[in-house]
């Protein structure tokens, strides 16, 4: 079962990164970019809720929770990276340097991990707002999503034991 979960997760992550690499990005205006990002984050939240339901039926809830967290965090980061790359296309001066897709993913990861090397910084108000939204949602992902999924997995484990 463990090898199956590892393979499925690796394939899903590969698919997500391939989509990120090939889906055309357009430079969006600031309002449409923010609305699109918020809609995407809402969709990611619905995916977390669906995964929590799946955990309740899983014979191996802890393996499922690892997959759910891996996919949820990866999707979250790719959504913000797409937003940063699109924003950089629309306004090359929105960040301290123009962002490629790799730069945008790197930046999203450094913001999520709170490392913040400072080599890429948001310059425009729009970019600062989007980065601030990511920082706030990072706290939600770390504090709420992880606790929710682990709680559901523990509940399922106790049901299996009793």
FIKOLZA-1660 file (N, C-alpha, C; in steps of 0.1 Angstrom, whole numbers, plus 5000, padded with zeros to 4 digits):
% residues 162
   i   px   py   pz ch aa at
   1 5008 4988 5000  A  X  N
   1 5000 5000 5000  A  X CA
   1 5009 5013 5000  A  X  C
   2 5019 5012 5008  A  X  N
   2 5028 5024 5009  A  X CA
   2 5034 5027 4995  A  X  C
   3 5039 5017 4988  A  X  N
   3 5045 5020 4975  A  X CA
   3 5034 5026 4965  A  X  C
   4 5022 5021 4966  A  X  N
   4 5011 5026 4957  A  X CA
   4 5009 5041 4960  A  X  C
   5 5008 5044 4973  A  X  N
   5 5006 5058 4977  A  X CA
   5 5017 5067 4972  A  X  C
   6 5030 5062 4973  A  X  N
   6 5041 5070 4969  A  X CA
   6 5041 5072 4954  A  X  C
   7 5038 5061 4946  A  X  N
   7 5037 5062 4932  A  X CA
   7 5026 5072 4927  A  X  C
   8 5014 5070 4933  A  X  N
   8 5003 5079 4930  A  X CA
   8 5006 5093 4933  A  X  C
   9 5012 5096 4944  A  X  N
   9 5015 5110 4948  A  X CA
   9 5026 5116 4939  A  X  C
  10 5036 5108 4935  A  X  N
  10 5046 5112 4926  A  X CA
  10 5041 5115 4912  A  X  C
  11 5032 5107 4908  A  X  N
  11 5025 5109 4895  A  X CA
  11 5017 5122 4895  A  X  C
  12 5009 5124 4906  A  X  N
  12 5001 5135 4907  A  X CA
  12 5009 5148 4908  A  X  C
  13 5020 5148 4915  A  X  N
  13 5029 5160 4916  A  X CA
  13 5035 5162 4902  A  X  C
  14 5039 5152 4895  A  X  N
  14 5045 5154 4882  A  X CA
  14 5035 5160 4873  A  X  C
  15 5023 5155 4873  A  X  N
  15 5012 5161 4865  A  X CA
  15 5010 5175 4868  A  X  C
  16 5009 5179 4881  A  X  N
  16 5007 5193 4885  A  X CA
  16 5018 5202 4880  A  X  C
  17 5031 5197 4881  A  X  N
  17 5042 5205 4876  A  X CA
  17 5042 5206 4861  A  X  C
  18 5039 5196 4854  A  X  N
  18 5038 5196 4840  A  X CA
  18 5027 5206 4835  A  X  C
  19 5016 5206 4842  A  X  N
  19 5005 5216 4839  A  X CA
  19 5010 5230 4841  A  X  C
  20 5017 5232 4853  A  X  N
  20 5022 5245 4856  A  X CA
  20 5032 5250 4845  A  X  C
  21 5040 5240 4840  A  X  N
  21 5050 5244 4830  A  X CA
  21 5044 5247 4816  A  X  C
  22 5033 5240 4812  A  X  N
  22 5028 5242 4799  A  X CA
  22 5015 5250 4797  A  X  C
  23 5008 5252 4807  A  X  N
  23 4995 5260 4806  A  X CA
  23 4999 5274 4803  A  X  C
  24 4994 5280 4793  A  X  N
  24 4998 5294 4789  A  X CA
  24 4994 5304 4800  A  X  C
  25 5003 5313 4804  A  X  N
  25 5000 5323 4814  A  X CA
  25 4998 5336 4806  A  X  C
  26 4988 5343 4811  A  X  N
  26 4985 5357 4805  A  X CA
  26 4988 5367 4816  A  X  C
  27 4992 5378 4811  A  X  N
  27 4994 5389 4821  A  X CA
  27 4980 5395 4824  A  X  C
  28 4975 5393 4836  A  X  N
  28 4962 5397 4840  A  X CA
  28 4963 5411 4846  A  X  C
  29 4952 5419 4846  A  X  N
  29 4951 5431 4853  A  X CA
  29 4950 5428 4868  A  X  C
  30 4953 5437 4876  A  X  N
  30 4954 5435 4890  A  X CA
  30 4941 5429 4896  A  X  C
  31 4929 5434 4892  A  X  N
  31 4917 5430 4898  A  X CA
  31 4913 5416 4894  A  X  C
  32 4915 5413 4881  A  X  N
  32 4912 5399 4876  A  X CA
  32 4921 5389 4881  A  X  C
  33 4934 5393 4883  A  X  N
  33 4944 5384 4889  A  X CA
  33 4940 5380 4903  A  X  C
  34 4937 5390 4911  A  X  N
  34 4933 5387 4925  A  X CA
  34 4921 5379 4926  A  X  C
  35 4911 5382 4918  A  X  N
  35 4898 5374 4918  A  X CA
  35 4901 5360 4913  A  X  C
  36 4909 5358 4903  A  X  N
  36 4912 5345 4898  A  X CA
  36 4919 5337 4909  A  X  C
  37 4929 5343 4915  A  X  N
  37 4936 5337 4926  A  X CA
  37 4927 5333 4937  A  X  C
  38 4919 5342 4942  A  X  N
  38 4910 5338 4953  A  X CA
  38 4900 5327 4949  A  X  C
  39 4895 5327 4937  A  X  N
  39 4887 5316 4932  A  X CA
  39 4895 5303 4932  A  X  C
  40 4907 5303 4928  A  X  N
  40 4916 5291 4927  A  X CA
  40 4918 5286 4942  A  X  C
  41 4921 5295 4951  A  X  N
  41 4924 5291 4965  A  X CA
  41 4911 5285 4971  A  X  C
  42 4899 5291 4967  A  X  N
  42 4887 5285 4972  A  X CA
  42 4885 5271 4967  A  X  C
  43 4889 5269 4954  A  X  N
  43 4888 5255 4948  A  X CA
  43 4898 5246 4955  A  X  C
  44 4910 5251 4959  A  X  N
  44 4919 5242 4966  A  X CA
  44 4913 5239 4980  A  X  C
  45 4906 5248 4986  A  X  N
  45 4900 5245 4999  A  X CA
  45 4889 5235 4998  A  X  C
  46 4882 5235 4987  A  X  N
  46 4872 5224 4984  A  X CA
  46 4879 5211 4982  A  X  C
  47 4890 5211 4976  A  X  N
  47 4898 5199 4974  A  X CA
  47 4902 5193 4988  A  X  C
  48 4906 5202 4997  A  X  N
  48 4910 5197 5011  A  X CA
  48 4898 5191 5018  A  X  C
  49 4886 5197 5016  A  X  N
  49 4874 5192 5022  A  X CA
  49 4871 5178 5016  A  X  C
  50 4872 5176 5003  A  X  N
  50 4870 5164 4997  A  X CA
  50 4880 5153 5002  A  X  C
  51 4892 5157 5003  A  X  N
  51 4902 5148 5008  A  X CA
  51 4899 5144 5023  A  X  C
  52 4894 5153 5031  A  X  N
  52 4890 5150 5045  A  X CA
  52 4879 5139 5045  A  X  C
  53 4870 5140 5036  A  X  N
  53 4859 5130 5035  A  X CA
  53 4865 5117 5031  A  X  C
  54 4874 5117 5021  A  X  N
  54 4881 5104 5017  A  X CA
  54 4888 5098 5029  A  X  C
  55 4894 5106 5037  A  X  N
  55 4901 5101 5049  A  X CA
  55 4892 5093 5058  A  X  C
  56 4880 5097 5059  A  X  N
  56 4870 5090 5068  A  X CA
  56 4867 5076 5063  A  X  C
  57 4869 5073 5051  A  X  N
  57 4867 5060 5045  A  X CA
  57 4879 5051 5043  A  X  C
  58 4890 5057 5045  A  X  N
  58 4903 5051 5041  A  X CA
  58 4907 5040 5051  A  X  C
  59 4911 5028 5047  A  X  N
  59 4917 5018 5056  A  X CA
  59 4931 5022 5061  A  X  C
  60 4937 5032 5054  A  X  N
  60 4951 5036 5058  A  X CA
  60 4951 5051 5059  A  X  C
  61 4944 5057 5069  A  X  N
  61 4942 5072 5070  A  X CA
  61 4955 5080 5071  A  X  C
  62 4965 5074 5077  A  X  N
  62 4978 5082 5079  A  X CA
  62 4985 5083 5065  A  X  C
  63 4985 5073 5057  A  X  N
  63 4991 5074 5044  A  X CA
  63 4983 5084 5035  A  X  C
  64 4970 5083 5037  A  X  N
  64 4961 5093 5029  A  X CA
  64 4964 5107 5033  A  X  C
  65 4966 5109 5046  A  X  N
  65 4969 5123 5051  A  X CA
  65 4982 5128 5045  A  X  C
  66 4992 5120 5044  A  X  N
  66 5004 5124 5038  A  X CA
  66 5002 5128 5024  A  X  C
  67 4995 5120 5017  A  X  N
  67 4992 5123 5003  A  X CA
  67 4984 5136 5002  A  X  C
  68 4974 5137 5010  A  X  N
  68 4965 5149 5010  A  X CA
  68 4973 5162 5013  A  X  C
  69 4981 5161 5023  A  X  N
  69 4990 5173 5026  A  X CA
  69 4999 5177 5015  A  X  C
  70 5006 5166 5009  A  X  N
  70 5015 5169 4998  A  X CA
  70 5008 5175 4987  A  X  C
  71 4997 5170 4983  A  X  N
  71 4989 5176 4971  A  X CA
  71 4984 5189 4974  A  X  C
  72 4978 5191 4986  A  X  N
  72 4972 5204 4990  A  X CA
  72 4982 5215 4990  A  X  C
  73 4994 5213 4997  A  X  N
  73 5004 5223 4997  A  X CA
  73 5010 5226 4984  A  X  C
  74 5012 5215 4976  A  X  N
  74 5018 5217 4962  A  X CA
  74 5008 5225 4954  A  X  C
  75 4995 5222 4954  A  X  N
  75 4986 5229 4946  A  X CA
  75 4985 5244 4950  A  X  C
  76 4985 5246 4963  A  X  N
  76 4985 5259 4969  A  X CA
  76 4997 5267 4964  A  X  C
  77 5009 5261 4964  A  X  N
  77 5021 5268 4959  A  X CA
  77 5021 5271 4944  A  X  C
  78 5016 5261 4937  A  X  N
  78 5015 5263 4922  A  X CA
  78 5005 5274 4919  A  X  C
  79 4994 5275 4926  A  X  N
  79 4985 5286 4923  A  X CA
  79 4991 5299 4926  A  X  C
  80 4998 5301 4937  A  X  N
  80 5005 5314 4939  A  X CA
  80 5016 5316 4929  A  X  C
  81 5023 5306 4926  A  X  N
  81 5034 5308 4916  A  X CA
  81 5028 5312 4903  A  X  C
  82 5017 5306 4898  A  X  N
  82 5011 5310 4886  A  X CA
  82 5006 5325 4887  A  X  C
  83 5001 5329 4898  A  X  N
  83 4997 5343 4900  A  X CA
  83 5009 5352 4899  A  X  C
  84 5020 5348 4905  A  X  N
  84 5032 5357 4905  A  X CA
  84 5037 5358 4891  A  X  C
  85 5038 5347 4884  A  X  N
  85 5043 5347 4870  A  X CA
  85 5034 5355 4861  A  X  C
  86 5021 5354 4863  A  X  N
  86 5011 5362 4854  A  X CA
  86 5013 5376 4858  A  X  C
  87 5014 5379 4870  A  X  N
  87 5015 5393 4875  A  X CA
  87 5028 5399 4869  A  X  C
  88 5039 5392 4869  A  X  N
  88 5051 5396 4864  A  X CA
  88 5050 5399 4849  A  X  C
  89 5042 5391 4842  A  X  N
  89 5040 5393 4827  A  X CA
  89 5032 5406 4825  A  X  C
  90 5022 5409 4833  A  X  N
  90 5014 5421 4832  A  X CA
  90 5021 5433 4836  A  X  C
  91 5029 5433 4846  A  X  N
  91 5037 5444 4851  A  X CA
  91 5051 5440 4854  A  X  C
  92 5060 5441 4845  A  X  N
  92 5074 5436 4848  A  X CA
  92 5080 5443 4860  A  X  C
  93 5075 5454 4864  A  X  N
  93 5081 5461 4875  A  X CA
  93 5074 5458 4888  A  X  C
  94 5065 5448 4888  A  X  N
  94 5058 5445 4900  A  X CA
  94 5067 5438 4911  A  X  C
  95 5077 5431 4906  A  X  N
  95 5087 5425 4914  A  X CA
  95 5101 5431 4912  A  X  C
  96 5110 5428 4921  A  X  N
  96 5123 5434 4919  A  X CA
  96 5131 5429 4907  A  X  C
  97 5125 5419 4900  A  X  N
  97 5130 5414 4888  A  X CA
  97 5119 5407 4880  A  X  C
  98 5119 5406 4867  A  X  N
  98 5109 5398 4860  A  X CA
  98 5110 5384 4864  A  X  C
  99 5098 5377 4866  A  X  N
  99 5098 5363 4871  A  X CA
  99 5095 5354 4860  A  X  C
 100 5103 5343 4858  A  X  N
 100 5100 5332 4850  A  X CA
 100 5091 5323 4858  A  X  C
 101 5086 5312 4853  A  X  N
 101 5078 5303 4860  A  X CA
 101 5087 5297 4872  A  X  C
 102 5099 5294 4869  A  X  N
 102 5108 5288 4880  A  X CA
 102 5110 5298 4891  A  X  C
 103 5113 5311 4887  A  X  N
 103 5114 5321 4897  A  X CA
 103 5102 5323 4905  A  X  C
 104 5090 5322 4899  A  X  N
 104 5078 5324 4906  A  X CA
 104 5075 5313 4916  A  X  C
 105 5078 5301 4912  A  X  N
 105 5076 5289 4921  A  X CA
 105 5086 5290 4932  A  X  C
 106 5098 5293 4929  A  X  N
 106 5109 5295 4940  A  X CA
 106 5104 5306 4950  A  X  C
 107 5099 5317 4945  A  X  N
 107 5094 5328 4953  A  X CA
 107 5082 5323 4962  A  X  C
 108 5073 5316 4956  A  X  N
 108 5061 5311 4964  A  X CA
 108 5066 5302 4975  A  X  C
 109 5076 5294 4972  A  X  N
 109 5081 5284 4982  A  X CA
 109 5088 5292 4993  A  X  C
 110 5096 5302 4989  A  X  N
 110 5104 5309 5000  A  X CA
 110 5094 5317 5009  A  X  C
 111 5083 5322 5003  A  X  N
 111 5073 5329 5011  A  X CA
 111 5066 5319 5020  A  X  C
 112 5063 5307 5015  A  X  N
 112 5056 5297 5023  A  X CA
 112 5064 5292 5035  A  X  C
 113 5077 5290 5032  A  X  N
 113 5086 5285 5043  A  X CA
 113 5091 5296 5052  A  X  C
 114 5088 5308 5049  A  X  N
 114 5092 5320 5056  A  X CA
 114 5107 5322 5056  A  X  C
 115 5114 5317 5046  A  X  N
 115 5128 5319 5045  A  X CA
 115 5131 5333 5040  A  X  C
 116 5124 5337 5030  A  X  N
 116 5125 5351 5024  A  X CA
 116 5139 5355 5023  A  X  C
 117 5146 5350 5013  A  X  N
 117 5160 5354 5011  A  X CA
 117 5162 5368 5007  A  X  C
 118 5151 5374 5001  A  X  N
 118 5152 5388 4998  A  X CA
 118 5157 5391 4984  A  X  C
 119 5160 5380 4976  A  X  N
 119 5165 5382 4962  A  X CA
 119 5154 5386 4953  A  X  C
 120 5142 5382 4956  A  X  N
 120 5130 5386 4949  A  X CA
 120 5120 5393 4959  A  X  C
 121 5116 5405 4956  A  X  N
 121 5107 5412 4965  A  X CA
 121 5096 5418 4957  A  X  C
 122 5084 5419 4963  A  X  N
 122 5073 5426 4956  A  X CA
 122 5075 5441 4957  A  X  C
 123 5073 5447 4946  A  X  N
 123 5075 5462 4945  A  X CA
 123 5062 5470 4944  A  X  C
 124 5053 5465 4936  A  X  N
 124 5040 5473 4934  A  X CA
 124 5031 5469 4946  A  X  C
 125 5021 5478 4947  A  X  N
 125 5011 5475 4958  A  X CA
 125 5003 5462 4955  A  X  C
 126 5000 5460 4942  A  X  N
 126 4993 5447 4939  A  X CA
 126 5001 5435 4943  A  X  C
 127 5014 5435 4939  A  X  N
 127 5022 5424 4942  A  X CA
 127 5023 5422 4957  A  X  C
 128 5024 5433 4965  A  X  N
 128 5025 5432 4979  A  X CA
 128 5012 5427 4985  A  X  C
 129 5001 5431 4979  A  X  N
 129 4988 5425 4984  A  X CA
 129 4987 5410 4982  A  X  C
 130 4991 5406 4970  A  X  N
 130 4990 5391 4967  A  X CA
 130 5000 5384 4976  A  X  C
 131 5012 5389 4978  A  X  N
 131 5021 5382 4987  A  X CA
 131 5016 5382 5001  A  X  C
 132 5010 5393 5006  A  X  N
 132 5004 5393 5019  A  X CA
 132 4993 5383 5021  A  X  C
 133 4985 5382 5010  A  X  N
 133 4974 5372 5011  A  X CA
 133 4980 5358 5012  A  X  C
 134 4991 5355 5004  A  X  N
 134 4997 5342 5006  A  X CA
 134 5003 5340 5020  A  X  C
 135 5009 5350 5025  A  X  N
 135 5014 5349 5039  A  X CA
 135 5003 5345 5049  A  X  C
 136 4992 5352 5048  A  X  N
 136 4981 5349 5057  A  X CA
 136 4975 5335 5055  A  X  C
 137 4974 5332 5042  A  X  N
 137 4968 5318 5039  A  X CA
 137 4979 5307 5043  A  X  C
 138 4992 5311 5042  A  X  N
 138 5002 5301 5047  A  X CA
 138 4999 5297 5061  A  X  C
 139 4995 5307 5070  A  X  N
 139 4992 5304 5084  A  X CA
 139 4980 5295 5085  A  X  C
 140 4970 5297 5076  A  X  N
 140 4958 5289 5076  A  X CA
 140 4962 5275 5072  A  X  C
 141 4970 5273 5062  A  X  N
 141 4974 5260 5057  A  X CA
 141 4982 5253 5068  A  X  C
 142 4991 5260 5074  A  X  N
 142 4999 5254 5084  A  X CA
 142 4991 5251 5097  A  X  C
 143 4983 5261 5101  A  X  N
 143 4976 5259 5114  A  X CA
 143 4963 5252 5113  A  X  C
 144 4956 5253 5102  A  X  N
 144 4942 5247 5102  A  X CA
 144 4942 5235 5093  A  X  C
 145 4947 5235 5081  A  X  N
 145 4945 5224 5072  A  X CA
 145 4953 5212 5077  A  X  C
 146 4965 5214 5082  A  X  N
 146 4972 5203 5087  A  X CA
 146 4965 5197 5099  A  X  C
 147 4961 5205 5109  A  X  N
 147 4954 5201 5120  A  X CA
 147 4941 5193 5117  A  X  C
 148 4933 5199 5107  A  X  N
 148 4921 5193 5103  A  X CA
 148 4923 5179 5097  A  X  C
 149 4933 5178 5088  A  X  N
 149 4935 5165 5081  A  X CA
 149 4941 5154 5091  A  X  C
 150 4950 5159 5100  A  X  N
 150 4955 5149 5110  A  X CA
 150 4944 5145 5120  A  X  C
 151 4935 5155 5124  A  X  N
 151 4924 5151 5132  A  X CA
 151 4914 5141 5126  A  X  C
 152 4911 5143 5113  A  X  N
 152 4902 5134 5106  A  X CA
 152 4909 5120 5106  A  X  C
 153 4922 5120 5103  A  X  N
 153 4929 5107 5103  A  X CA
 153 4929 5100 5116  A  X  C
 154 4931 5108 5127  A  X  N
 154 4931 5102 5140  A  X CA
 154 4917 5096 5143  A  X  C
 155 4907 5103 5139  A  X  N
 155 4893 5099 5142  A  X CA
 155 4891 5085 5134  A  X  C
 156 4895 5085 5122  A  X  N
 156 4894 5072 5114  A  X CA
 156 4902 5061 5121  A  X  C
 157 4914 5063 5126  A  X  N
 157 4921 5053 5133  A  X CA
 157 4914 5048 5145  A  X  C
 158 4908 5057 5153  A  X  N
 158 4901 5053 5165  A  X CA
 158 4889 5045 5161  A  X  C
 159 4882 5048 5150  A  X  N
 159 4871 5040 5146  A  X CA
 159 4875 5026 5142  A  X  C
 160 4886 5025 5136  A  X  N
 160 4892 5012 5131  A  X CA
 160 4895 5004 5144  A  X  C
 161 4900 5010 5154  A  X  N
 161 4904 5003 5166  A  X CA
 161 4892 4998 5174  A  X  C
 162 4882 5006 5174  A  X  N
 162 4870 5003 5183  A  X CA
 162 4859 4997 5176  A  X  C
% end
